[in-house]
Amino acid sequence: MSFNATTPWLDTGDNAWQLTAASLVGLQSVPGLIILYAGQVKKKWAINSAFMALYAFASVLVTWVVWGYKMSFGEQMLPLVGKPQPILSMDGLLGQSTLPTANLTQNFPTATMVYFQFVFAAITLIIMAGAFLGRMSFTAWMAFVPLWLTFSYTIGAFSLWGGGFLFQMGVIDYSGGYVIHLSSGTAGFVGAWWIGPRLAKDRDNFQPNNILMMLAGAGILWIGWNGFNGGDPYAASADAGAAVLNTNLCTAVSLLVWMILDMIKYKKPSIIGAIQGMITGLVAITPAAGVIAGWGAIVMGVCSGAIPWLSMNYLGRTAFFRKVDDCLGVFHTHAVAGVVGGFMTGILATKDGCAAFGITNPGGAIEGNGKQVWLQIVGALFIIGWNIVWTSLIMFGINLVLPLRMKEDLLMIGDDAVHGEEAYAFFGDGDRTFQENWDHQAVNEDVDDGVNDRDGSSGSELREVAPMTSVKTEVPVTHVEQV
């Protein structure tokens, strides 16, 4: 069979948009979440946090092409999953993309679909990593990523997108509100419980080391979401345009609502809070992007800015939630926002939007189809339940072989002890010999001058705080601890 630009099934416009959308989603992870995480944590964890995201991106791709893609989108093997097979042959990659169990075909090659779905799988693990930062063993993370992808992500993807039972029931998840965000938020919270907390002093003082870097990562995340939601019609269609506009509209409203609530409670607008509101808006619109009207996106933005804000600022302060160290508040920004989005999809989905997306659902409750709300609840409960069970089993299994949490001495030092690298070079342009000599000399001078006797603090404690983080800002505590 000859494969070239004249292949009858190939729509070059669809293929070009799909590859562009996939690249935008890839950029959300690398470098988007990498630099967002690196800026959001304490300086001593910047390298480790960024590296966890980078490792997951690479590890997921290898796992995906060897068996993960076929488990998610291939021929059905069991009620909840497809047959685990590699997708590596040139003939298979060049052929027309087909989802056999869902009985769907696309006008671009399988290679394009494999890569497009890979970047979604990768960002799911990277989002989840936000709950584990500042204490999870990197070796345990290396084992966790392929295991969780295999036993958890593929089941959700097959059930909702690949033709599984939730797909057949008619649950709507336009672009991953359940498959990606609800699963990562649930698994992140459960995994954080298994791993255990950060050091007490890190939980008490975990101020971001570079808020401008956070903002840069957040900007990449927002604009990259045009590919996240705009690519899921699998075509350069009218519905893709509607999905992109709704995505941005909901996100803008959500950011503004979160900011206003911060101003009401804390008397100051917070850029960290605004980023959180942005993220919850992006998450909530994801299951609905191309099936709701513009006014529905505004309504959803109000809900996604308010409900996760209440969850983070009130529910997150309760004794139960304080016991689980969800480092960046992934439960609130992704699990809660994902449930809000999925539920609101059942209410706000329009008949015209569903038809444009290519599904047969007669809209949601506003179209007289109240059943859709219950279908959305069933879908959410399945994803939550599956992830609680399998994340626990995977964490338990890894802990039998490897410790999930770093040792105390590593936790005290951070990146330098774990990776032998530091994020910022303040001494001798990064010459470690120069820095060690400088530290040794400074300690001797402190002892000779009696510094400890004068102010009650040691020289090493004074140097531990980098210049950019030595001044404490009046950021609302909830955003520092649970962002």
N, C-alpha and C positions, 0 to 999 in steps of 0.2 A: 504494500500500500504506500502510495506517495504522499508525503506530508509537506505542504508548502502553503503559500499565501492564498492559493486558490482552493484549498480544501473546503468543500461545500458548507460544512457546519461551522466553520470559523468566522466569527464576527470580530474583525480587528478592533473595532471601537470598544466592544465589550471586554476583549482581552486586554487592551491597553488600560482601560479604567480599572479592571480587576487587579492588574499588576501594580497600578498606581495606588489603589486603595490598600493593597497588602503592604506596600512600602511605607505608607503613612502609618499604618498600625505598627509595623516593625519599628519605626522611629519613635513611637510612643514608649517603647521599652528601651531601645538603644538609640539615642542616649536619654530619652525623656525621663523615665522612672529612675534610671541610673543616677542622673544628676539631681533629681528631686530628692531621692533618698539620701544621697551623699550630703546634700545641704541641710536636710531636715533633722539629722541625728547629731549627737555630740561629735566634736572633732575627732575624738579617738576611735569612733566607729565609722568614719566616712568611707574608708577603703573597703572594709568588710561588707558594709551595706551595699555599696556599688557592685562589689565583686559577686555577691549572692545573686544579684539581678543578672549580671553578665553571664555567670555560669549557667543559670537556669535557661537563658535564651539559647545557648549552645547545646546544652544537654537535651532540651526538649526537641530540637530539630532532629538530632540523631535518632532519638526514640520514636519520633513521629514517623519518619520515613521507613523505619525498619518494621514497626508493627502498629503504631498508634493511629495513623490515618485510617487504615482499613478497619480497625476496631470501631472507629467513630463514624465512618461513612461508607463502609464496604457492605458486602453481603452479610445478612443476618446469620449469626451462629447460635446465639441464645436470645431469649426475649429482650435482654437489655444491652446487647453488644454485638458488634460484627466480628468476622473472622480476623484474627491477627495475622497479617501477611505483609511482606515488604512491598513498597511501591518504588522500585529503583530501575526497572528495565526501561530502555529508551522507547520501546514500542508502547509500554504502558503510559509513560509520561507524555508522549506526543499524541496519544489518542484523545478522543472527545471526553470531556468530563461528564461523568455519570454517577448519580447516587442511586444504586440499584434498589435498595430497600425502600427508599422514599419515592422511587419511580420519577426522578427528576434528571434532566440533562441540561447542560449549559453550553453556550456557544463559544467556548474556549477550551484549551487543552487541560488534561488532568494535572499537568505540572503546575499550572497556574492555581488550580483549586487546592492542591496539596500545600503550596506555599501560603496561600491566603488563609487557610485554616490553621496552618502552623503558627502564624503570628498571634492568633487568638489563643491557642493553647499555651504559648509561651508567656503571654502577658498575664494569664490566669495565675501561673505559679509565681510570677514576679510580684503581682499584687499581694498574694498571700504572704510573701516574704516580709512585707511590711509589718506583719504581726509578730514576727520572730526576731527582729533586729536587736542587736545589742547583747545577745547571749547564746544564740543557737550555734552549736558546733558546726563548722564549715563542712567537716567530713560527714556528719549526719545529714546535712542539707544536700550534699552530693548524692547520698543514697535515697533521700526522700523524693527528690524531683522526679526521677523516672518511675518510681513506684506509685506515687500519687497520680501521675499522668495516666498510668496503665490501669489502675484499679478504681479511679474515681472520675477523672475528667472524661475519659472515653465513654463511660456509661451515661453521663449527663448529655454529652454531645450526641451520641447515638439516639438516646431516648427522645430528645427534643428536635434535633436537626436531621439525623441520619435515617429517619423512618421508623423509629422505635415507638413504644406504646403511647408516650405523651404526644408525639407527632400525630399519631393516628387518632388520638382523642380530640385533637384540635387546640391544644395549649399553644398560645402565641408567645414566642420568644424571638423577636425580630432579629436581634443581633447579639444576644448573650447576657441579658439581665439576670437570667437564671444560670445558664451554662457557665458563665464566666464570673459574674460578680457575686451572686448569692452563694455559689460554691466556694469561691475564694474567701469570702467573708466568713462563712460558716467554718470552713476548714482552718482558716487562720485563727479563729477564736479557740477552736478545739485544740489545735496544735500548740497554741500558746499555753494552754493549761498543762499539756503533757510536758512541755519543755521546762516550764517553771519561769520565775520572774528574773528580771535584770537585778543587778546589785541595787540595794536600797538607795544608795546615794545617786545612782543613775536615774532611778524612777523619780526621786525627789527633785533632781535638777537635770533635765534632759533638753535644754534649750537648743534650738537649731544653730548650727555653726555658720550657716550662710543662707540667709533668707532670700537674697537675690538669686542664688543658684536654684533654690526651690522654685522661685518665680519663673525662671527660664525653663525648668523641667515641666512646670505646670502649663506653660504656654505651648510647648511641644505636644503635651498630652491633649490639650483642648483642640488644637487645630488638627492633630492626628486623628481625632475622633470623626472627622469628616470621612475618612476612609473606613473607620470602624463600623459606622452605621450606613454610610453611603455605599459600601461595597456589598451589602447583604442581599440586595435584589438579584445579585449575580449578573447584572447587566447595567449598561449605561442608560438607565431608563428614567422616565418621569418620576417614578417612585423614589429613585435614588436622590434626585434633587429635593423632593419633599423631606426625605429623611435627613439630609444634611441641614436644611433650614430649620427643621424642628429641633434637631440636636443643639444647634447654636442658640436658638431662642430659649429653650428650656434651661440650658446652662447659664445663660445670662440672668434670667429671672432667679434661678436658684442662688447664684452668687450674691445678688442684691438682697435677697431675703435673708440669707445667712448673715451678711454684713450688717443689716439693719437690726437683727436680733442681737448681734454682738454689741452694737452701739447702745441698745436699750439696757442690756444687762451689765456690760462692762464699761459703758460710757466712752468707749473708744472703738473706732473701726480697726480691725486686725487684718493684715494681709494674709496671715496664716489661716485665719478663719475664712477669708474670701476664697482661698485655694480649696479649702474643705467644701465650701458651698459649690464651687465650680465642679469638683469631683462628684459630689452627690447628684448634681444636675445631669452630668454626663452619664452616670450610672442609671439613674431612674428613667431617662428617655430611651435607653438602649433597647428594652424589650418592646418598645412602642413606636420607634422613630418614624417608620413609614406607613403606619396604619392609623395614626391619629391626625386630627386637623391642627392648624396653627394655634387656635385658641386652646385646644387641648394641651399643647406643649406648654403654654403659659400656666395653665392650671397645674400641670405636673411639676413645673418649676417651683411654684409656690409650695407644693407639698414636699418636694425634695429638698428645698431649702429649710423648711420648718421642722419636719418630723425627724430627720437624722440629727438636726441641731438639738432638739429636745432630748433625743436618745443619748447623744454624746455628753451634753451638759448636765443632765439630771440622772438618767438611767446609768450612765457610765460612772457616776459618783457613788452608787450604792455599794454595799459591802460585797455582794456577790461579784459584781463586775470588777471591783478593785482587786479581788483575789486572782483574777486572770490578767496577766500582763500583755495585753494587746498593744504592742509598742506604738504603732501609728494609728490606732483606732480603726482598723480595717473592718471590724464588725459593723461599726456605725456607718462608715462611708460606703461600704459595698454590700454587706448583708442587708442592713436596714433599708438602704436606698434601693437595692435590688428588689426587695419585697414590695416597697412602695410603688416602684415602677411597674412590676408585674401585676399587682392588684389594680392599679389605675388603668392599665392596658385593658383589663377585662371590662372596665366601665367606659373608657373613652374611645376604644377602637371603632372606626367607621366602616361602613359597608364598602364604600368606594376605595378606602385605603387598603382594605383586605384584598379586594379584587385587583388593585394595582400591584400589590405584592405577590399575587398569584396564588392566594389561598382561598379556600371556599367558605371560611367563617363569615357569617352574616353580621359582622361588627360586634360591638359589646353591648353593655346595658343601655347606653344612650340610643341604640338602634332597636331596642326591645329584646335583646338577647342576653338576659340576665344569667343564663347558664354559663356564659364565658367567664364571669367572675369566679364561679366555683371551679371551673377548669383551671384557672390561674392559681387558685389556692392549692389545688391538688398537685400541680406542677411544683410549686414552691415547697410543699411538705415533702415531696419525694426527694428533691435536691438536698434539702436540709437533713433529712433522715439518712440518706446514703452517705453524705459527707461526714456526719457525726460518727457513723459506724466505721467507715473505711479509713478516715484520718486517724481514728483511735487505734485501729488494728495495725496500721502502718507504723505509727509512732511507737506502739508497744513492741512491734517486731524489731525495729531498728534499735530500740533501747536495750534489747537483749544482747546486742552485739557491740553497739557503739553508744557512748553517752550522748544524750541529746543536747545537753547544756555544757558550755565551756567550763573549765576549771576556774576556781576563784582567782588564781594569780593571773590568768589570761584576761579575765573580766576586769581586773584592776587596771591593766595597761591598755588593752584594746588592740588596734591595728598593728602596732609595732611588734607585739608579742605573737599575734596570730599570723601575720603575713610578712613581717620584717620590713614593712613600708609605712610611711606616714603621708597623709593627704597634703600637708602644707610644709614647705621647707622654710623655716625661719632663721636657721643658722647655717652659715657657710654654703649657701646655695644647695643644701641637701647633703653636704659632706658629713657623713655620720661620725667619722673620726674627729672632725673639728667640733661637732656638737658634743660628743662625749667628753672631750678635753675641756670644753667651755663649761659644761655642767660640773665637772670635777673641780675646776678652779673656782667656780662660783660657790660651791658648797663649802670649800675650805675658807673662802673669804667671809662667808656668813658666820662660820664658827668663830673665826678670829675676831670679827667685829662685834660678836655677841648679839646678832640679830634676833635670835630666838628669845634672848632674855628681854629685849626691848618690846617686841610686839606679840610674842606668844605664838608665832607661826614659823614654820620651817621654810628654808629657801626652796626646797623641792616642791612644797605646796604652792608657793608663790609662782613657780615656773610652770606648774601643771596646767594653769589656765592660760590659754592662748590670748594674745592681745585682743583679737576680735571678739572673744567671748567673755572677757573679764568684767565688762559692764553689764549688769543685769538689767534687762528691759522689763517693762510692765506689760508683758503679754499675758492675756488671761491664762490662768493655770491650766484650765481644761484643754487649751490648744497646745500647750507645751507638753503635757503629759500624754495626751491621747490623739494627737494629730495623725 
